[in-house]
Amino acid sequence: MDTTGTLDEALQRLHSSGPERLGRLTNHAPMAVEALAAHGRAGSVHRWLDRYAPRLEEFPAGVEPVTAADWRRALGDPRRAADWIGHFGRELAERPWREVLAVWWPRLLPGLYGGSTHPVIRVGHGVRTLLAGEETAPRLTELAHGLGYWAARHRPVEGLAPLPGAARAADALDAVRPIGERDGGFPDRLARVDALPVWADGVTDPEEARRLLAELVRAATHRYATHGHGEETMLVHAATAPNAVLRALPALPRELWVPSLRAAWTASAAVTSMYAPDAPVAYVPPGSVTAEEVFERALAHGDEHVVKLTDTALDVGDEPALAAALRAIELSEPLR
């Protein structure tokens, strides 16, 4: 992790911006700059951020403070984003961040699907930073922003009918049934997901849950290499959302690992259902390119989703994962 102070500078620069823009699109900059710093590209952080800066909007106005007595009423209200971020800022100033995370994770986990899963992804990046280095004020503030965004965009998924699944995560993803009408944005499509295959439903052991969550991240990342053309941006989240949950596990009590696996599976499978292509394309091996070279290509390309998928691909660390990252670079529009 960056020890130069560059990441902290970038986070401070970003915390005057809101978690969204245009009323619905996510501000990806905090996640992308954390990924750059995590892979030794701190020297590129501000240059990348200068390219992304025209997309940023000012921090939103608050409505009223969120309190311990009324937080349930404010949950899932995007108008309250500033209120929620302020609430978590106060919480993190008063208690250790792991304690705050342990209290709020089970409250927020059922609503992991709001904001196109971006809030939990932002939290996963923030937790990785705190686990890897010093607990600086900008990094704690970043966690407050991520948790606040998650609370504001909290959206549960309920009433899903079980479909026949499979033992392996890759086979279970293959068994996902595409939604009938594949138009509209993420919230509209998510409302049409009414059935998903059963996978890992009998798991009770936390260590097994962690192993299977890593398997899910690997399978979803690999799948992008052959299925990413279904929607080059949104299908990234089938891998990055469960990876965010995986990154948070070491900071969470073990009793939360099994429910975290189940929520991550639902998110990955739902995104697969919403954006699955009609047919896969042939797998293209990455050749002799190294992981470092793939990340350099992602950085040069600049698209925030490409950077984040490549970040996850390097976590997976095998040839099909690198192929997925190269496929994202090929499919996606570069950051201008």
N, C-alpha and C positions, 0 to 999 in steps of 0.2 A: 504494500500500500504506500501511497505517496507520503514522503516525509519532508517534502520541500515547503509545505504550506500552500501549494498551488490549489489543491482541492478545497481547502478551507476558504481560500480567497474566492474561488469560483462559487462555492455554496453561499457565501455571504452576498456575493453579487446577485445570485438568483433569488434570495429570500425576500427581495422587494417585489418579486413577480408572483402572480397567482398560479395555482395548480392547473389552470385550464386557460384556454383562449377561445374566442368566438362562441363562448357559452357552452361548449361541449367537447372540444378537442383538448387532449392532455398536453401539458408542458413536460416534454421528455428530457429537457436539458439536465436536471439534476441526476437522472439515471445514467445518461450518456457520459457525463463528465466523470462520474464515479467509475464507470467501466473503463474509461481511458486511463484514469489514475491507477486503477487496480492492475492494469496491464503495462505499467511502466511508461505511459505516454503523458505524464504530467506536463511536459513541455508543449504539448499540443492542445491542452485543455482550453486556454483562453482564445487561441486561434479558432478552434471549433466553435466555441461559444459566441465569438464575434459573428460567425456565419449564421448561427441559429437565432441571434438576438432579435432580429426583426419580427420573429414570431411571438415574442414574449409580451404579456400584458401586465398591467399594474396589479398589485395585490388588491383583492376585492375588499369592499367595505364590510364591516361587521353588522350584525342585526342586534343580537344581545348575547351576553356571555352564556356559555354552556356551563351548567352546574351539576353537582352530584345528584341533585334532586330531580332535574328535568332532562338529563342527557338522552333518555329514551325517546322523548318527544322530538329532539333535534336530529336523531339518527336517520340518515338517508335523505336529508334535506340539503341539496347542493347550494342553496342560498346561504347556508350557515357555514360555508367552508372556512371563512376567516374566524368565526367563533370557535369552531372545532380546533383549528390550528392554535389559537390562543389558549384553549383549554389544555391541550397537550404540552404547550410550552410551559404552562404553570405546573402541570403534573411532573414534568421532567426536571423542573427546577427544585422540586420538593422531595423527589424520591429517585432512587437509582433506576436507570433506564430499563434494565432487565425486569425489575419489579413492575414498572408501568406496562411493559410489553406483556408480561404474564397475565396481568389483570385484564387487559383490553383485547388480547388476541382472541380468546374464546367469544367475546362479545362481537367482535368485528368479523370473525371467520365466516359466519353464515352469509354475510353480505359481500364476500370476496368478488362477486361477479359484476358489481357496479363499476362504472367508469372504464368499461372494457378491460377489467382486471388490472389497469394501470396502477391504482393505489397500492395494492399488495406488492406489485413489482417495485414501486418506489420504496416501500418499506423494506423489501428484501435487499435492495442496494444499500439503504441506510444502515441496516443491521450488519451487513458484511463490513462496511467501513468501521463501525464501532468495534466489532470483534477483532478486526485486523490491526487496529492502531489506537492512538490516544483518543480519549473521550473528550474531544474539544467542543467548545460552545457551538461552532457552526455545524458539527456533525450531530450533536444533540438536537439542534434546531431543525436540521433536515429530517430527523426522525419525527419530530413534532409535525412538520409539514406533511410527511407521508401518512402518518396515522390520522391526522385531521382530514386529509383528502379522502382517505378510506371511510371514515365515519360519515362524511358529507355525501359520499356517493354510494353508501351502503345499500346493496340490493340483493336480497336472498333469491334463491331458486328453489322452488318447492313443487311437490306433486309430480315428480318424475316417475314414469312407469319403468320398471326394470325390464331390460331386454337380455337375451342370452349373451354372455360375455366370453371370456377366455382366460387362461391362466397367465399368459404373458401380456405385458402392457402393449407391445406392438400389435399383437393379434386382437386385443380388445379395442384398440384404436381403429383397426381395420373393420371391426364389427359395428362401428358407429354408423347410425342411419342418418343421411343428410336430411335437413328440414325440407319440407315440400316447396315453400316459396323462398327463394334465396335472393331477396331484394330488401332494400332498406338498410338502416344503420344497425349497429350492435344491439341497442335495446329492443328494436323491433324483432330482430332475428332471435334474440335470446328468449323472447316471449313465446316463440314458436317451438322451442325445444321442449318436448313433452315426454321423451323416453330416451334412456341411455343404457348401454350395456353394463352389466354388473362386472366389476373388477375389484379384487382385493377386499371384498366385503367381509371376509371372515377374519381379517387380521386383528389381533389384539396386542401383540408384542411391539413395543416402541422401536426396537432395533430393526425388526422386520419391516415396520412402517417406513423407516428411513431408507432401508435398502430398496424397497419397492418404489418409493418416491424418486430415488435416483434412477431406477429402471424406467420410470415414466418419463423423466426428463430426457433420458437418452433416446427412448423410442420416439418421442414427439420431435426431438431435434433431427433425428435420422429421417423421419417421415417428411420433413420439410423439403429435403432434397428431391423427392419424387412427387410431392403434392403441393408444394408452395405456390404453384401457379394458380391454385384455386382462389387465392387472394393473398398477394405477396406480403401485404402489411399485416393483416389481421391474423393470419395463420402463424405468425411469429409468436403470438401469445399462447398458443397451445404448448409451447416449450418454455417460454420465459416466465409465465405465471407459476407453473409448478416449481420451476427452479428458484423463484423468489421464496416460496414456502420452504424449500429444501435449505436455502441459505439461512433462514430464520431458525431452524430447528435447534441448533446448538445453544441458542439464547433462550429457549423455551423450556418449561418443565416437561419432563418426558410424557406425562399423562396427556399432553396436548398433541403429541406426534401422530397418533392414529387418526383423530378427527381432522388433522391437517392434511394427511394423505387423502382422506375421502373428499375433502373440499377441493384439493388440487386436481384429483381425478375428474371430478365433475366439471371444473373449469376447462381443463384440457379437452375433455370429450365434447363439451358443449361448443367450444370454439371449432373443433373439428367438424361437428355436425352443421354448424352455421355457414362454414366456408369451404367445405370439401369440394374438390373438383369432380367433374364427371368421370375422369379416368386419370391414373397416374402417368408420369412420363418415365422414361428409362433413367436408371441411376447412372450418373456420370462421375467416375472416380476423380478425386482431386489431383491426382498425379503426384509429383515430387514436392509440391509446395509445402512449406512448413507452417506450423501454427502461427508463428510470429509474422510470416509473410501474409498470411490470410488476414490477420488483424490490421496490418499496415494497409492492405487493400480496402478493408472496411473503413478505416479512418480516412483514407483518401476519398472514398465514395461519399462518406459523411452522413448519409441518412441515419437517423437516430435508431430506427428499428433494425437496420443492418448492423449497426454497432452493438446493439443489445443482443441480437441473436448470435453474433459472432462471439460475444462475451460468454454466452451460455454454451456455444459450441466448443469453446476452449475449456470450459469446465468439464464437458463430456470427454473431450480430448482424443477422439479416435478419428479414423479416416472418413466414415460416413458423416460425422458431425462437421468436419471441415468442408465436405462436399455441400452440406446444407448451407453453410455460411457463404460459400462461393455462389450458390444458387440464389441466395438473397441479394447478393451484389449484382448478379446478372438481371434479376427481375425488377429491382426497385429503382425508382428515380433518384439520382444523386441529390444531395443537399446543395442548393444554389446560393 
